[in-house]
Amino acid sequence: MTDASTNKSWPGPLTAITLFAEDLAAAKEFYQRAFGLPVHYENDTSAVFRFGGTLINIIDVGGAPELIAPAPVADPKAGSRLQFTLTVDDVDAMCEELEARGVSLLNGPLDRPWGIRTAAFQDPAGHIWEIAS
């Protein structure tokens, strides 16, 4: 397969992920508590957190149509269609730490048939996060 693209930087690094939240204040508090991260940037409609080289931009759902129109904004109760995975040294120890921070696990820790150990949790807007080792 040949690369017919004239843009030599395609695809570039994943620099930002934007998540929509019905309750921005609750999402901001959750990310600070669950991940122990400071807010990298914020304004009245967004809060941004730095995960290594990737920014997680949480915006009030009211601003979502402007970003994705004509695609519709899904209701969080419609079900999850994605999962973010963070690598950790010890899933069991991180689960204990998350629970101490008041984060409820959806599942895990579990040994997966493909050879990794995982656990998952959900943010207030319904986005699923997995830790794995």
Buried (B, 14 or more C-beta within 10 A) or exposed (E): EEEEEEEEEEEEEEEEBBBBBBEBEEBBEBBBEBBEEEBEEEEEEBBBBBBEEBBBBBBBBEBBEEEEEEEEBBEBEEEEEEEBEEEBEEBBEBBEBBEEEEBEBEEBBEEEEEEBBBBBBBBBBBBBBBBBB
